[in-house]
Amino acid sequence: MRFKIKSCKMNVLRTFILQLLPTKSKVSAAADGPAEGIADRLAMWERPVVTDYELGALLCAELPAANAAIEPGLYKAIVDRLSSFRLIAPAKDFKPGAVFQLFGRPKPSAMEVACAVDPFACVSHLSAMEFHGLTDRFSKILYLTTPPNKEWREQAQERMARDLGQHMAVHRAARLPMLRYLGFERVEGVRVELMRRSSRGAFKAIKSPAIRVAMVGRVFLDMVREPYNCGGMQHVVDAYREYGSQYLSLILEEIDRHGKPIEKVRAGYVLEEVCKIEHPRIDGWKDFAQRGGSRMLDPQGEYAPTFSETWKLSINVPSLLTDGRDGEGQAGEGLAGEGT
């Protein structure tokens, strides 16, 4: 009799506890279906990592109807379920819960992870030179270009509208993770040099590896625009000398359309005087040559008195000072200052 009373009390206590935790039990049960569907999608995921925003978007895609509500705690329950099954694991280079590695994938490159986490970034400068085979250097730095904060947020809103479509209101109501910029300084052990630029230029998407990389013409423009991010001006001169003829049409098109006057002058000098290439477009760039004491081939180098009469440019790259090229001489007096 005493045993029956004790058993009855335990059942009552168990029932009471379960009544206190209805939400947790309900959410846990509700996570089963969506978690399975998301797991199937992740099995075919083309990128090496998945962000919290993407998991939230996948959850919305599993909803039975566009206006179906997402219960509080469901997203976390699904992440916990996927983690317990070891399908995802937090990526160590990012804030906890922001980016997840996928189980069973080969170790990704820093480029792949960076382009997966920042959907608007592209590989650029020296890293793009390496990708296109324009340098023999193996940089320990990953160079990326992404839009400034305001433009990034605007593009993120447009991307979310496309991704979520009719589920946008449900996504916001459930306070699921938004598409936002996730700052990072290192990825897969590689230091990242991030440049925020309004004009990223043309880039192409590669499927394997899954990255976005600046087009060849854009890379040559970046070389004369920001040589310090491309191995230095001497390295830029070497790249132009070796590959300028091979990619001439791409270089001329990109710089002619998107290059600033000083960039056309720098590229024109290197193509004509160093690479010995003649072309009507290069001749047209001579109209942008202006006498100015601070107009230099290397924008970060020291001013050199040796200059090009044709291009009105201080030739301040040491290897070019002893070449004895035609059209170079000593800078005259009374040069007006001109910004780079």
C-alpha positions as CSV (number, residue, x, y, z in Angstrom):
1,M,0.0,0.0,0.0
2,R,2.8,2.4,0.9
3,F,4.5,1.6,-2.5
4,K,1.3,2.5,-4.4
5,I,1.0,5.8,-2.6
6,K,4.6,6.6,-3.3
7,S,4.2,5.7,-7.0
8,C,1.1,7.8,-7.3
9,K,3.0,10.8,-5.8
10,M,5.8,10.4,-8.3
11,N,3.4,10.3,-11.2
12,V,1.7,13.5,-10.0
13,L,5.0,15.2,-9.6
14,R,6.1,14.1,-13.1
15,T,2.9,15.4,-14.6
16,F,3.3,18.7,-12.7
17,I,6.9,19.1,-14.0
18,L,5.8,18.4,-17.6
19,Q,3.0,21.0,-17.3
20,L,5.6,23.5,-16.3
21,L,7.7,22.8,-19.4
22,P,5.1,22.6,-22.3
23,T,6.9,25.1,-24.5
24,K,10.3,23.3,-24.4
25,S,8.7,20.0,-25.2
26,K,6.6,21.4,-28.0
27,V,9.5,23.3,-29.6
28,S,11.7,20.3,-29.4
29,A,9.2,18.2,-31.2
30,A,8.5,20.9,-33.7
31,A,12.2,21.0,-34.6
32,D,12.3,17.4,-35.9
33,G,10.8,18.0,-39.3
34,P,12.6,21.3,-40.3
35,A,15.9,20.0,-38.9
36,E,15.6,17.0,-41.2
37,G,14.8,19.1,-44.2
38,I,17.6,21.6,-43.5
39,A,20.0,18.7,-43.1
40,D,19.1,17.4,-46.6
41,R,19.8,20.9,-48.0
42,L,23.1,21.2,-46.2
43,A,24.1,17.8,-47.7
44,M,24.1,19.6,-51.1
45,W,25.5,22.9,-49.9
46,E,28.0,24.2,-52.3
47,R,29.9,26.4,-49.8
48,P,32.2,25.1,-47.1
49,V,30.4,27.0,-44.3
50,V,26.9,28.2,-43.6
51,T,26.0,31.4,-41.7
52,D,23.3,31.9,-39.1
53,Y,21.4,34.0,-41.6
54,E,21.4,31.2,-44.1
55,L,20.2,28.7,-41.5
56,G,17.3,31.0,-40.7
57,A,16.5,31.3,-44.4
58,L,16.5,27.5,-44.7
59,L,14.1,27.3,-41.8
60,C,11.7,29.7,-43.5
61,A,11.9,27.6,-46.7
62,E,10.7,24.6,-44.6
63,L,7.5,26.3,-43.5
64,P,4.3,24.7,-44.7
65,A,2.9,28.1,-45.6
66,A,4.1,31.7,-46.3
67,N,2.3,33.0,-43.2
68,A,3.1,30.1,-40.9
69,A,4.4,31.4,-37.6
70,I,7.8,30.3,-36.2
71,E,7.6,29.5,-32.5
72,P,10.1,31.2,-30.2
73,G,13.1,29.0,-29.6
74,L,12.6,26.9,-32.8
75,Y,15.7,28.3,-34.5
76,K,17.9,27.5,-31.5
77,A,16.4,24.0,-31.2
78,I,17.2,23.3,-34.8
79,V,20.8,24.5,-34.5
80,D,21.2,22.4,-31.3
81,R,19.7,19.4,-33.1
82,L,22.0,19.8,-36.1
83,S,25.0,20.3,-33.8
84,S,24.1,17.3,-31.7
85,F,24.1,15.2,-34.9
86,R,27.5,16.7,-35.7
87,L,26.3,18.0,-39.0
88,I,27.5,21.6,-38.2
89,A,30.1,23.0,-35.8
90,P,30.9,26.6,-34.9
91,A,33.7,28.1,-37.1
92,K,36.5,29.2,-34.8
93,D,37.4,32.4,-36.7
94,F,34.0,34.0,-36.1
95,K,31.8,35.0,-33.2
96,P,30.1,32.0,-31.6
97,G,26.9,31.0,-33.4
98,A,27.5,33.3,-36.5
99,V,29.2,30.8,-38.9
100,F,29.2,27.0,-38.9
101,Q,31.5,24.5,-40.6
102,L,29.9,21.6,-42.4
103,F,30.7,18.0,-41.4
104,G,32.7,15.8,-43.7
105,R,33.9,18.6,-46.0
106,P,37.6,18.9,-47.1
107,K,39.5,21.7,-45.4
108,P,38.5,24.9,-47.3
109,S,40.8,27.6,-48.5
110,A,40.7,31.1,-46.8
111,M,39.3,32.5,-50.1
112,E,36.4,30.0,-50.0
113,V,35.4,30.8,-46.4
114,A,35.7,34.5,-46.8
115,C,33.6,34.6,-50.0
116,A,31.0,32.4,-48.3
117,V,30.7,34.6,-45.2
118,D,30.7,37.9,-47.1
119,P,28.4,37.5,-50.1
120,F,29.6,40.8,-51.6
121,A,33.3,40.4,-51.2
122,C,35.7,39.4,-54.0
123,V,39.3,38.3,-54.1
124,S,41.4,41.2,-55.4
125,H,44.8,42.8,-55.7
126,L,47.8,40.5,-55.0
127,S,45.5,37.6,-54.1
128,A,43.7,38.0,-57.5
129,M,47.1,38.3,-59.2
130,E,48.1,34.9,-57.6
131,F,44.8,33.3,-58.7
132,H,45.2,34.5,-62.3
133,G,48.9,33.5,-62.5
134,L,50.2,37.0,-62.7
135,T,52.7,36.6,-59.9
136,D,55.1,34.0,-58.6
137,R,54.6,35.2,-55.1
138,F,52.6,33.2,-52.5
139,S,51.1,35.9,-50.3
140,K,50.5,35.2,-46.6
141,I,47.7,37.8,-46.7
142,L,44.3,37.4,-48.3
143,Y,43.3,40.6,-50.1
144,L,39.5,41.2,-50.3
145,T,37.4,44.0,-51.6
146,T,33.8,44.6,-50.3
147,P,31.5,47.6,-50.3
148,P,31.5,50.3,-47.6
149,N,29.1,49.9,-44.7
150,K,26.1,51.8,-46.2
151,E,26.3,50.1,-49.6
152,W,26.8,46.8,-47.9
153,R,23.7,47.2,-45.8
154,E,21.7,48.2,-48.9
155,Q,22.8,45.2,-50.9
156,A,22.1,43.0,-47.9
157,Q,18.5,44.3,-47.8
158,E,18.1,43.5,-51.5
159,R,19.6,40.0,-51.1
160,M,17.3,39.2,-48.2
161,A,14.3,40.3,-50.2
162,R,15.3,37.9,-53.0
163,D,16.2,35.0,-50.6
164,L,13.2,35.2,-48.4
165,G,10.5,36.4,-50.8
166,Q,7.1,35.8,-49.2
167,H,8.7,34.7,-46.0
168,M,10.3,38.1,-45.2
169,A,7.6,39.1,-42.7
170,V,7.7,35.8,-40.9
171,H,11.5,36.0,-40.8
172,R,11.4,39.4,-39.2
173,A,8.6,38.5,-36.8
174,A,10.6,35.5,-35.5
175,R,13.7,37.7,-35.1
176,L,15.8,35.3,-37.0
177,P,19.4,36.3,-37.8
178,M,19.7,39.0,-40.4
179,L,22.2,39.2,-43.2
180,R,24.8,41.4,-41.7
181,Y,28.5,42.1,-42.1
182,L,30.6,39.7,-40.0
183,G,33.9,41.3,-39.4
184,F,36.9,39.0,-39.5
185,E,40.7,39.6,-39.4
186,R,41.9,36.0,-40.0
187,V,40.4,33.1,-41.9
188,E,41.8,29.5,-41.9
189,G,45.0,30.9,-40.4
190,V,45.4,33.6,-43.0
191,R,45.5,37.3,-42.3
192,V,42.8,39.2,-44.2
193,E,43.5,42.7,-45.7
194,L,40.0,44.0,-46.3
195,M,39.4,47.1,-48.5
196,R,36.0,48.8,-48.5
197,R,35.5,50.2,-52.0
198,S,32.4,51.6,-53.7
199,S,33.8,50.5,-57.0
200,R,34.8,46.9,-56.8
201,G,34.9,46.5,-60.6
202,A,34.1,43.5,-62.6
203,F,34.5,40.1,-61.0
204,K,33.5,36.5,-61.9
205,A,32.1,33.7,-59.8
206,I,34.0,30.5,-59.8
207,K,32.3,27.2,-58.9
208,S,35.3,25.3,-57.8
209,P,36.7,26.7,-55.6
210,A,33.5,28.6,-54.8
211,I,34.9,32.1,-54.8
212,R,34.5,35.5,-56.5
213,V,37.6,37.0,-58.0
214,A,38.4,40.3,-59.8
215,M,38.6,40.0,-63.6
216,V,42.0,40.2,-65.2
217,G,41.5,43.7,-66.6
218,R,40.4,45.0,-63.2
219,V,43.5,43.5,-61.6
220,F,45.8,45.4,-63.9
221,L,43.9,48.6,-63.1
222,D,44.3,47.9,-59.3
223,M,48.0,47.4,-59.9
224,V,48.4,51.1,-61.0
225,R,45.7,52.3,-58.6
226,E,47.0,50.7,-55.4
227,P,50.4,49.1,-56.2
228,Y,51.1,48.8,-52.4
229,N,48.3,46.1,-52.3
230,C,49.8,44.4,-55.3
231,G,53.3,43.7,-54.1
232,G,54.7,47.2,-54.7
233,M,55.3,49.2,-57.8
234,Q,58.3,47.3,-58.9
235,H,56.3,44.1,-58.8
236,V,53.6,45.8,-60.8
237,V,56.1,46.9,-63.4
238,D,57.4,43.3,-63.6
239,A,53.8,42.0,-64.0
240,Y,53.1,44.5,-66.8
241,R,56.3,43.7,-68.5
242,E,55.7,39.9,-68.5
243,Y,51.9,39.8,-69.1
244,G,51.0,43.2,-70.6
245,S,51.0,42.0,-74.2
246,Q,49.1,38.8,-73.4
247,Y,46.2,40.7,-71.7
248,L,46.5,44.0,-73.6
249,S,42.9,44.1,-74.9
250,L,41.5,43.5,-71.4
251,I,43.9,46.1,-69.8
252,L,43.1,48.8,-72.4
253,E,39.3,48.2,-72.1
254,E,39.2,48.3,-68.3
255,I,41.6,51.3,-67.8
256,D,40.0,53.2,-70.6
257,R,36.5,52.8,-69.1
258,H,37.2,52.9,-65.4
259,G,40.7,54.4,-64.8
260,K,41.2,57.8,-63.4
261,P,43.4,60.2,-65.3
262,I,46.5,59.5,-63.2
263,E,45.9,55.8,-63.5
264,K,45.8,56.1,-67.3
265,V,49.1,58.0,-67.2
266,R,50.8,55.4,-65.0
267,A,49.5,52.5,-67.1
268,G,50.3,54.4,-70.3
269,Y,53.9,55.0,-69.3
270,V,54.5,51.4,-68.3
271,L,52.8,49.9,-71.4
272,E,54.6,52.3,-73.8
273,E,58.0,52.9,-72.2
274,V,58.5,49.7,-70.4
275,C,56.6,47.1,-72.4
276,K,57.3,48.9,-75.7
277,I,53.6,48.6,-76.8
278,E,52.1,51.0,-79.2
279,H,48.3,51.5,-79.4
280,P,45.9,54.3,-80.3
281,R,44.2,54.0,-76.9
282,I,47.5,54.5,-75.2
283,D,48.2,57.5,-77.3
284,G,44.9,58.9,-76.2
285,W,45.9,58.7,-72.6
286,K,48.7,61.2,-73.2
287,D,46.0,63.9,-73.1
288,F,45.7,63.2,-69.3
289,A,49.4,63.9,-68.7
290,Q,49.8,67.1,-66.7
291,R,53.0,68.7,-65.4
292,G,53.0,68.4,-61.6
293,G,55.7,67.9,-59.1
294,S,53.9,65.2,-57.1
295,R,52.7,63.1,-60.0
296,M,54.7,60.0,-59.6
297,L,54.8,56.5,-61.1
298,D,54.9,55.0,-57.6
299,P,52.3,56.9,-55.5
300,Q,53.9,55.9,-52.2
301,G,57.5,56.3,-53.3
302,E,59.9,59.2,-52.8
303,Y,59.8,61.9,-55.6
304,A,62.6,61.3,-58.1
305,P,64.0,64.1,-60.4
306,T,64.1,61.8,-63.4
307,F,60.8,62.2,-65.3
308,S,59.0,61.4,-68.5
309,E,58.5,64.4,-70.7
310,T,55.8,62.6,-72.6
311,W,53.8,61.4,-69.6
312,K,54.8,64.3,-67.2
313,L,55.5,61.7,-64.5
314,S,58.3,61.3,-62.0
315,I,59.9,57.9,-62.7
316,N,60.6,57.0,-59.0
317,V,61.0,53.3,-59.5
318,P,64.7,52.6,-59.0
319,S,65.0,49.8,-61.6
320,L,63.7,52.2,-64.3
321,L,66.1,55.1,-63.4
322,T,69.1,53.5,-65.0
323,D,67.3,52.2,-68.2
324,G,68.2,55.3,-70.1
325,R,64.8,55.3,-71.9
326,D,63.9,57.9,-74.5
327,G,61.7,60.7,-73.3
328,E,63.1,60.8,-69.8
329,G,65.1,63.7,-68.4
330,Q,65.7,65.9,-65.4
331,A,62.7,67.6,-63.8
332,G,62.6,71.3,-64.5
333,E,62.0,74.1,-62.0
334,G,58.7,75.6,-61.1
335,L,56.6,72.5,-61.3
336,A,53.1,73.0,-60.0
337,G,51.9,70.5,-57.3
338,E,49.5,67.9,-58.5
339,G,47.8,65.2,-56.4
340,T,48.0,61.6,-57.2
